[in-house]
Amino acid sequence: QVPLVESGGGLVQPGGSLRLSCAASGFTLDYYAIIWFRQAPGKEREGVSCLSSSDGSTAYADSVMGRFTISRDNAKNTVYLQMNSLKPEDTGVYSCAAGPHRAVPRTGWRGEAMCGLNPYEYNVWGQGTQVTVSS
């Protein structure tokens, strides 16, 4: 049983929108920080947005601030990433991950969510979903 299952990726034109879902199975997200990472071909994995389940606070990388929105549906045990005004540079495999809350300084991010940016801090992962932004 895969603990986190992402869905919602696809091909979209620049300026378009997608909503990614990250559904948890077999455990509750209540006590975790949840982060969305993305990895473009030939590039390192980078965090784009995270959410603290403890208080619902959120945080975003500057590159997606104002365009992406992270949210959670407690009843569905699911976290979403609404992506608007997509750009070709948003292309990549998007993965969600859950891990312990950590209050760490972040450069190039805004928001109060307690989440680290190192993938090694997260021990529960999904399989990823491809997002391609192209005309």
C-alpha positions as CSV (number, residue, x, y, z in Angstrom):
1,Q,0.0,0.0,0.0
2,V,1.5,3.3,-1.1
3,P,1.2,5.8,1.8
4,L,0.8,8.9,-0.4
5,V,-0.8,8.9,-3.9
6,E,-0.4,12.0,-6.1
7,S,-2.8,12.7,-9.0
8,G,-3.7,15.6,-11.2
9,G,-0.7,16.1,-13.3
10,G,-0.8,16.5,-17.1
11,L,0.0,18.6,-20.1
12,V,-1.1,22.3,-19.9
13,Q,-0.3,25.4,-22.0
14,P,1.5,28.3,-20.4
15,G,-0.9,30.4,-18.4
16,G,-3.0,27.4,-17.6
17,S,-3.9,25.7,-14.3
18,L,-3.7,22.3,-12.7
19,R,-4.7,21.0,-9.3
20,L,-2.5,18.3,-7.8
21,S,-3.8,16.0,-5.1
22,C,-1.8,14.1,-2.4
23,A,-4.0,11.5,-0.7
24,A,-2.8,9.7,2.4
25,S,-3.6,6.1,3.0
26,G,-3.1,4.1,6.2
27,F,-2.1,7.1,8.4
28,T,-3.4,10.5,9.2
29,L,-1.7,13.7,8.1
30,D,-2.7,15.4,11.3
31,Y,0.8,15.4,12.8
32,Y,2.9,16.0,9.8
33,A,4.4,18.7,7.7
34,I,3.5,18.1,4.1
35,I,5.7,19.4,1.3
36,W,5.5,19.4,-2.5
37,F,8.7,18.9,-4.3
38,R,9.4,19.1,-8.0
39,Q,12.2,17.8,-10.1
40,A,12.9,19.0,-13.6
41,P,15.1,16.9,-16.0
42,G,18.7,17.4,-15.2
43,K,18.0,19.5,-12.1
44,E,17.9,18.8,-8.4
45,R,14.7,18.3,-6.5
46,E,13.4,21.5,-5.1
47,G,10.6,22.3,-2.6
48,V,7.8,24.6,-3.9
49,S,5.3,24.7,-1.1
50,C,4.6,23.2,2.3
51,L,1.9,23.1,5.0
52,S,2.0,22.5,8.7
53,S,-0.8,20.2,9.8
54,S,-0.3,21.4,13.4
55,D,-1.7,24.9,12.7
56,G,-2.5,25.0,9.0
57,S,0.2,27.5,8.2
58,T,1.7,27.5,4.7
59,A,4.9,28.5,3.0
60,Y,5.9,29.0,-0.6
61,A,9.1,29.3,-2.7
62,D,9.4,32.8,-4.2
63,S,9.2,31.2,-7.7
64,V,5.6,30.1,-7.1
65,M,4.4,32.7,-4.6
66,G,1.1,34.2,-5.7
67,R,0.5,31.4,-8.3
68,F,0.4,28.3,-6.3
69,T,-1.9,27.5,-3.3
70,I,-1.5,24.6,-0.9
71,S,-4.4,23.4,1.1
72,R,-5.7,20.5,3.0
73,D,-9.1,18.7,3.3
74,N,-9.0,17.0,6.7
75,A,-12.1,14.8,6.0
76,K,-10.4,13.4,2.9
77,N,-6.9,13.2,4.4
78,T,-5.7,14.9,1.3
79,V,-3.4,17.9,0.5
80,Y,-3.8,19.9,-2.7
81,L,-1.6,22.1,-4.7
82,Q,-3.5,24.5,-6.9
83,M,-1.2,25.8,-9.6
84,N,-2.3,28.8,-11.7
85,S,-0.5,30.9,-14.3
86,L,1.8,28.0,-15.1
87,K,5.1,28.6,-16.8
88,P,7.3,26.3,-18.8
89,E,9.8,26.4,-16.0
90,D,7.2,24.7,-13.7
91,T,7.6,21.5,-15.7
92,G,8.7,18.5,-13.7
93,V,7.7,15.6,-11.6
94,Y,5.8,16.7,-8.6
95,S,6.0,14.6,-5.5
96,C,4.4,15.1,-2.1
97,A,6.1,14.0,1.1
98,A,5.3,14.0,4.8
99,G,7.6,14.4,7.7
100,P,8.2,16.0,11.1
101,H,7.5,19.6,11.7
102,R,10.8,21.6,11.7
103,A,11.2,25.3,12.3
104,V,14.2,26.1,10.1
105,P,15.4,29.3,8.3
106,R,14.6,29.2,4.6
107,T,16.1,31.4,1.9
108,G,13.9,32.4,-0.9
109,W,10.7,31.3,0.8
110,R,7.7,33.1,2.4
111,G,5.4,31.8,5.0
112,E,5.3,30.4,8.5
113,A,4.8,26.7,8.0
114,M,7.3,24.6,10.0
115,C,8.9,22.5,7.3
116,G,12.4,21.8,6.2
117,L,13.5,21.8,2.6
118,N,15.9,18.8,2.6
119,P,14.2,15.7,1.0
120,Y,16.0,13.5,3.5
121,E,13.9,15.0,6.3
122,Y,10.8,13.3,4.9
123,N,10.1,9.7,5.4
124,V,6.8,9.2,3.7
125,W,6.6,9.7,-0.1
126,G,4.3,9.4,-3.1
127,Q,5.3,8.1,-6.5
128,G,5.1,11.5,-8.2
129,T,3.0,13.0,-11.0
130,Q,4.3,14.6,-14.2
131,V,3.5,18.2,-14.9
132,T,4.4,19.5,-18.4
133,V,3.8,23.2,-19.3
134,S,4.3,23.6,-23.0
135,S,2.6,25.2,-26.0
